[in-house]
């Protein structure tokens, strides 16, 4: 997402500085796009001052999305890291702070990830900065987005696709390129100050419908079956016990379960009206996933 955003901002004539973790392979890719790079970790307040020198606008995309073995990392990075970056941005005189949160903060059933992003939102709203919050839904693109790739891996390795509640939860996946197009409408846009936008896709469909579309793209259908709630909850508990015994990340978590059973078909009406946001339908986005066609084709 950060690379897509950098590319879109540079194409509009902006100078971009990307904050990268030391040793991050994406740093070379950012430089190849024409971005400057700075190195640091948002959990280290002392590393942020120099990175923000001369910066007018901050896009805060840094986050841990999946941490099955160490849920405390969500708080350390997503919440406390956001607080650190806000403090550094206030000192640097940043004119607009754009925080990329998550649609999961609106879920009735929370988890450690959603709580950390919600806490980040509270830090943003309490700051002295002009701010905008964006809540993307499930992001996807060709070969990218961690949660989407995990879902694809499940579709590929299973003879039958087992989905909690039969996959009836409604989703609204968003193509990363469309996210970037929405992001570039925000910098310095006074209309967006103090606003929270949903950046979802252009089509709501059930998780089951998503699976069927992706399986067709990957080379062929598979049975999609119902995984009862009681069995999911038992699997969460068993996975945690196995994780404690083996010291390996659990194979199934509460975060995964709550993400799969809750609706996330929020419409991007405010973003459409105020920003000209125009995401493509999932069916159109899937047609662009060309590199996945061969590497994920069932064998």
C-alpha positions as CSV (number, residue, x, y, z in Angstrom):
1,X,0.0,0.0,0.0
2,X,2.8,2.4,0.9
3,X,4.6,1.8,-2.5
4,X,1.3,2.3,-4.4
5,X,0.7,5.5,-2.5
6,X,4.3,6.8,-3.1
7,X,4.0,6.1,-6.8
8,X,0.6,8.0,-7.0
9,X,1.9,11.0,-5.0
10,X,5.1,11.2,-7.1
11,X,3.1,11.1,-10.3
12,X,1.3,14.2,-9.1
13,X,4.6,16.1,-8.6
14,X,5.0,15.6,-4.8
15,X,8.2,14.9,-3.1
16,X,7.9,11.8,-0.9
17,X,9.9,10.5,2.0
18,X,9.2,6.9,3.0
19,X,9.9,5.8,6.5
20,X,11.2,2.2,6.4
21,X,12.3,-0.3,9.0
22,X,16.1,-0.9,8.9
23,X,16.8,-3.7,6.4
24,X,13.4,-3.4,4.8
25,X,13.6,-4.6,1.1
26,X,10.8,-2.1,0.2
27,X,13.2,0.8,0.7
28,X,15.0,0.0,-2.6
29,X,11.6,-0.2,-4.3
30,X,10.6,3.2,-2.9
31,X,13.9,4.8,-4.1
32,X,13.3,3.2,-7.6
33,X,10.0,5.1,-7.7
34,X,11.7,8.4,-6.9
35,X,11.1,8.6,-3.2
36,X,13.6,9.6,-0.5
37,X,14.0,7.0,2.3
38,X,14.5,7.4,6.0
39,X,15.0,4.5,8.4
40,X,13.4,4.1,11.8
41,X,10.8,2.4,13.9
42,X,7.6,4.2,15.1
43,X,8.0,2.4,18.4
44,X,11.2,4.4,18.9
45,X,10.3,8.1,19.5
46,X,13.9,9.2,19.1
47,X,14.1,7.8,15.5
48,X,11.2,10.0,14.2
49,X,12.4,13.6,14.5
50,X,14.9,13.5,11.6
51,X,12.6,11.6,9.4
52,X,10.0,14.3,9.7
53,X,12.3,17.3,9.1
54,X,10.7,19.5,6.4
55,X,7.6,17.2,6.0
56,X,4.3,19.0,5.5
57,X,1.9,16.0,5.3
58,X,2.1,12.6,7.0
59,X,0.4,9.5,5.7
60,X,0.6,7.0,8.6
61,X,0.2,3.6,7.1
62,X,2.6,1.7,9.4
63,X,0.9,-1.1,11.3
64,X,1.1,-4.8,12.2
65,X,-1.9,-6.5,10.7
66,X,-1.2,-10.1,11.8
67,X,0.6,-11.2,14.9
68,X,-0.9,-14.6,15.8
69,X,1.7,-15.4,18.5
70,X,2.1,-12.0,20.1
71,X,-1.1,-10.0,20.3
72,X,0.6,-7.4,22.5
73,X,2.5,-6.2,19.4
74,X,-0.7,-4.6,18.1
75,X,-0.7,-2.2,21.1
76,X,3.0,-1.6,20.9
77,X,3.0,-0.7,17.2
78,X,-0.5,0.3,16.2
79,X,-1.5,2.3,19.3
80,X,1.7,3.4,21.0
81,X,3.6,3.8,17.6
82,X,0.8,6.2,16.4
83,X,1.1,8.2,19.6
84,X,4.9,8.5,19.0
85,X,4.4,9.6,15.4
86,X,1.8,12.2,16.4
87,X,4.1,13.7,19.0
88,X,6.9,13.9,16.4
89,X,4.6,15.4,13.8
90,X,3.4,18.1,16.3
91,X,7.0,19.1,17.0
92,X,7.9,19.1,13.3
93,X,4.9,21.4,12.4
94,X,3.2,19.0,10.1
95,X,0.2,20.6,8.5
96,X,-2.0,17.5,7.9
97,X,-1.8,14.1,9.5
98,X,-3.6,11.3,7.6
99,X,-4.1,8.1,9.6
100,X,-5.0,4.9,7.9
101,X,-7.0,3.0,10.4
102,X,-9.2,-0.1,9.7
103,X,-12.9,-0.9,9.2
104,X,-12.5,-3.4,12.0
105,X,-12.9,-0.6,14.6
106,X,-16.6,-0.6,13.7
107,X,-17.1,-4.4,14.3
108,X,-19.4,-5.3,17.1
109,X,-17.0,-8.1,18.2
110,X,-13.6,-6.6,18.8
111,X,-10.1,-8.1,18.8
112,X,-6.6,-7.0,19.8
113,X,-5.9,-5.6,16.3
114,X,-9.2,-3.6,16.1
115,X,-8.7,-2.2,19.6
116,X,-5.2,-1.0,18.8
117,X,-6.4,0.8,15.7
118,X,-9.3,2.3,17.6
119,X,-6.8,3.6,20.2
120,X,-4.8,5.1,17.4
121,X,-7.8,6.9,16.2
122,X,-8.3,8.4,19.7
123,X,-4.7,9.6,19.8
124,X,-5.2,11.3,16.4
125,X,-8.4,13.0,17.4
126,X,-6.8,14.3,20.6
127,X,-3.8,15.8,18.8
128,X,-3.2,19.4,17.9
129,X,-2.8,18.5,14.2
130,X,-5.2,18.9,11.3
131,X,-6.2,15.3,10.8
132,X,-8.1,12.9,8.6
133,X,-8.9,9.2,9.4
134,X,-9.4,6.6,6.7
135,X,-10.9,3.2,7.4
136,X,-10.2,0.8,4.5
137,X,-12.0,-2.5,4.2
138,X,-10.2,-5.7,3.1
139,X,-7.4,-4.6,0.7
140,X,-6.2,-6.7,-2.2
141,X,-4.0,-6.5,-5.2
142,X,-2.0,-8.7,-7.5
143,X,0.3,-10.6,-5.1
144,X,-0.2,-8.4,-2.1
145,X,-2.1,-7.5,1.1
146,X,-1.4,-9.9,4.0
147,X,-4.9,-10.8,5.0
148,X,-6.0,-11.3,1.4
149,X,-3.0,-13.5,0.7
150,X,-3.8,-15.6,3.7
151,X,-7.3,-16.1,2.5
152,X,-6.0,-17.2,-1.0
153,X,-3.6,-19.6,0.7
154,X,-6.6,-21.2,2.5
155,X,-8.5,-21.5,-0.8
156,X,-5.6,-23.2,-2.5
157,X,-4.6,-25.8,0.1
158,X,-8.0,-27.1,1.1
159,X,-9.9,-29.8,-0.9
160,X,-13.0,-28.3,0.5
161,X,-13.2,-24.6,1.6
162,X,-14.5,-24.4,5.1
163,X,-15.9,-21.0,6.1
164,X,-17.4,-19.9,9.4
165,X,-21.2,-19.6,9.1
166,X,-20.8,-20.8,5.6
167,X,-19.2,-17.5,4.5
168,X,-22.4,-15.5,4.9
169,X,-20.6,-12.4,6.3
170,X,-20.8,-9.5,3.8
171,X,-17.6,-7.9,2.7
172,X,-16.6,-5.0,0.4
173,X,-13.0,-5.6,-0.7
174,X,-11.0,-2.7,-2.1
175,X,-8.3,-2.7,-4.7
176,X,-5.1,-1.2,-3.4
177,X,-4.8,1.0,-6.5
178,X,-8.2,2.5,-5.7
179,X,-7.1,3.2,-2.2
180,X,-4.1,5.1,-3.5
181,X,-6.3,7.1,-5.8
182,X,-8.5,8.0,-2.8
183,X,-5.5,8.9,-0.6
184,X,-4.0,11.4,-3.1
185,X,-7.3,13.4,-2.9
186,X,-6.6,14.1,0.8
187,X,-3.3,16.1,1.3
188,X,-4.1,19.7,2.3
189,X,-7.7,19.2,1.4
190,X,-9.5,21.4,4.1
191,X,-12.8,19.6,3.4
192,X,-11.2,16.4,4.8
193,X,-10.0,18.0,8.1
194,X,-11.5,16.4,11.1
195,X,-13.3,13.7,9.0
196,X,-13.4,9.9,9.0
197,X,-13.9,8.3,5.7
198,X,-14.7,4.7,4.7
199,X,-12.5,3.5,1.8
200,X,-14.3,0.4,0.7
201,X,-14.7,-1.2,-2.7
202,X,-17.3,-0.8,-5.3
203,X,-19.2,-4.0,-4.6
204,X,-20.6,-5.7,-1.5
205,X,-20.7,-9.5,-1.6
206,X,-20.5,-12.4,0.9
207,X,-17.3,-14.2,1.8
208,X,-18.7,-17.2,0.1
209,X,-19.2,-15.3,-3.1
210,X,-15.7,-13.9,-2.9
211,X,-14.4,-17.5,-2.5
212,X,-16.3,-18.7,-5.5
213,X,-15.1,-15.9,-7.7
214,X,-11.4,-16.4,-6.6
215,X,-11.6,-20.1,-7.1
216,X,-12.9,-19.7,-10.6
217,X,-10.0,-17.3,-11.3
218,X,-7.5,-19.8,-9.8
219,X,-8.5,-22.6,-12.1
220,X,-11.6,-24.4,-10.9
221,X,-14.4,-24.7,-8.3
222,X,-14.2,-26.4,-4.9
223,X,-17.0,-27.2,-2.4
224,X,-17.6,-24.4,0.1
225,X,-18.9,-25.8,3.4
226,X,-20.1,-24.4,6.7
227,X,-17.9,-24.4,9.7
228,X,-20.1,-24.1,12.8
229,X,-19.4,-21.4,15.4
230,X,-18.8,-23.9,18.2
231,X,-16.2,-25.7,16.2
232,X,-14.5,-22.4,15.3
233,X,-14.3,-21.4,19.0
234,X,-13.0,-24.9,19.9
235,X,-10.3,-24.5,17.2
236,X,-9.3,-21.1,18.6
237,X,-8.8,-22.6,22.0
238,X,-7.0,-25.7,20.7
239,X,-4.7,-23.5,18.6
240,X,-3.8,-21.4,21.6
241,X,-3.0,-24.5,23.7
242,X,-0.8,-26.0,20.9
243,X,0.9,-22.7,20.5
244,X,1.8,-22.6,24.2
245,X,3.2,-26.1,24.0
246,X,5.2,-25.7,20.8
247,X,6.0,-22.0,21.0
248,X,4.8,-21.6,17.5
249,X,2.2,-19.1,16.3
250,X,-1.4,-20.5,16.6
251,X,-2.9,-21.8,13.3
252,X,-6.3,-20.1,14.1
253,X,-7.0,-17.0,16.2
254,X,-9.8,-15.0,17.6
255,X,-8.8,-12.2,15.2
256,X,-9.1,-14.5,12.2
257,X,-12.5,-15.8,13.4
258,X,-14.0,-12.4,14.2
259,X,-12.7,-11.0,10.9
260,X,-14.5,-13.8,8.9
261,X,-17.9,-13.7,10.6
262,X,-18.6,-10.0,10.7
263,X,-20.1,-7.8,8.0
264,X,-17.8,-5.1,6.5
265,X,-20.0,-3.9,3.6
266,X,-19.9,-0.3,4.7
267,X,-20.5,2.1,1.7
268,X,-17.9,4.8,0.9
269,X,-20.7,7.4,0.4
270,X,-18.9,10.4,2.1
271,X,-15.7,9.7,0.2
272,X,-17.5,9.5,-3.1
273,X,-19.3,12.8,-2.4
274,X,-16.4,14.8,-1.0
275,X,-13.3,13.3,-2.6
276,X,-14.5,11.9,-5.9
277,X,-13.5,8.4,-4.7
278,X,-14.5,5.8,-7.3
279,X,-13.5,2.2,-6.4
280,X,-14.0,-0.6,-8.9
281,X,-16.2,-3.7,-8.2
282,X,-14.5,-6.8,-6.8
283,X,-15.3,-8.7,-10.0
284,X,-13.4,-6.1,-12.0
285,X,-10.5,-6.1,-9.6
286,X,-10.2,-9.9,-9.6
287,X,-9.7,-9.7,-13.4
288,X,-6.5,-7.9,-12.7
289,X,-5.0,-10.6,-10.6
290,X,-3.0,-12.1,-13.4
291,X,0.1,-13.2,-11.6
292,X,-2.0,-15.3,-9.2
293,X,-3.7,-17.3,-11.9
294,X,-0.7,-19.6,-12.4
295,X,1.0,-19.5,-9.0
296,X,-2.2,-20.4,-7.2
297,X,-3.8,-22.7,-9.7
298,X,-4.8,-25.9,-7.9
299,X,-2.5,-28.8,-8.9
